[in-house]
């Protein structure tokens, strides 16, 4: 349990503002939604009196005091699981997540997750909401994730993510031969009948994915993609929407289909690649505390490289037969 005491004077320039807006400006290390919850929970004092109406106006000059206890995230057990750490300081952590590693516990995955590992290696991170997890990768998507080790770092990273100031790039292999790059700008929402899946939906939240071609193979295309937004399964859903689902993505229609006359060696590689071909290869952000622009790269994992090499060998073997 972490005890936090905050105090400040309302500035005269804030006269007429809502209380929640004023607190968000005075205590910018904390999200507006968190501050609103504290207001409604009678934890905010204005000149010594409880102020529990977020929309109440301030006049300037009032003394604000907040005393709160932030509970450790004790719902989940710490577990001694390895983390591939790419960068670490006292505020943030960047990891390279392997395949078959769930990020956050949920239905069917109550343990063995990145969050369980974080609670073991960094016990104090239990004081940070969601153990500092700012964004997620799917269970079988590999690559870079940033994690906040403190509440101020998490608040800033979440805000930057919402403002699209964090750049995330991916490598993927899509089904079909694509001839040019482009952008998918299609809103997304929970699938109306398959509740574990997402779908393009006109009433969904905005979602934008940029992609460019890196390499063509027989019946497949290697892509570099950049997320402008970060919806659940965004790249997988958007590529399936334009009829180019990711190789190996059985949820969204990208089951491996070896091209005609493929060798047995190639077909074995395809059969053994049992996940979507998606890897978070680059992450760029401003450090949430120092403001320094930072950038990291994670090389393709072994199974992805094996897949790429097999696709290249298959292409070279059959390139004289192709009509594109």
C-alpha positions, 0 to 999 in steps of 0.5 A: 500500500502506497500513501500519497499526499498532494497539496497545492494552491489554486492559481488565480488564472484558474478562476472559473475552471472545473475542479477536476480540470484544475486538479489535472493541471496542478497534479499532471502526474496523475490521470484526470480519470484517477483524480475524478475518482479521488474527488468522488471518493471524498479524498480531496479537501478544498480549504479543509472541506471535502470537495466531491463534485468534479464539475464544481467551480474554483475561484483561485487561491484555495488550498487543495490537499489530497490524501490517498492510499493506492493499493498494491495490485495483489490480485495476481501472484508474482512469478519468477519468469524470465524477461528479455530486458532491452532497456531499463532505468528507474522510470521505465522498462523496455522488453522484447516479448517472446511468443506464447507469452500472455501480457496480462492475466485474464480468462484462461490465463490467470498466471504465467503472464508478463504481469506476473513476471513484473510483480516478481522482479519489481515488487514496487511496480504493484503500486502502479496500475496494471503493474505499469503495462502501457500497451499490450501485444497479443500472446503470439506476437513478439517484440518490443513493449514499454512498461512504466515503473512509476505512476508519473511515468505511466501517466505520461506514457499513456497520455503520449500514446493517446496523443499518438506521440509513441511510434510503433512499427512491426514486421509481418508476412501477409497472405497474397501478393501485394503490389503497393503500400498504403493505409487502412483507415477503418474504425474497429469494435468488438465483433458482434457475435464472436466476443473474443474477436475484433472487427471493422465496424462503422460505429467503432473507434478510429483505427489507422494502420500504415503499411509498405512492402518490403519483399514479395514471395510466391503468394505472400508479402513481407510488410513493414507496418506502423500503428497510428492508433492501438486497437486490440488486434488492429493490424490483424483485423485491418489486413484481413479486412483488405483480404491480406490476413497475416500468415498463420493467423487462424483467428482472422483467416490467415492459415498457412497455405503452401503454394503450388509445387512447394517442396516438402521442406518448405511445407514443413516450415509452414506447418511448424509456424503456429502463430501469426507472422507479426513482430513489434520491431521498433519502438520510439518515444520521448522518455516520460521523465527526461523528455529524451527521444529514445528508440529501440529495435528488436531483431526478428525471432528465430522462427520468423527468420526461418519462415522468411528464409523458407519463403525466399528459397521457395521464391527463388526456386519458382521465380521463372514460373511467376507472371508478376 
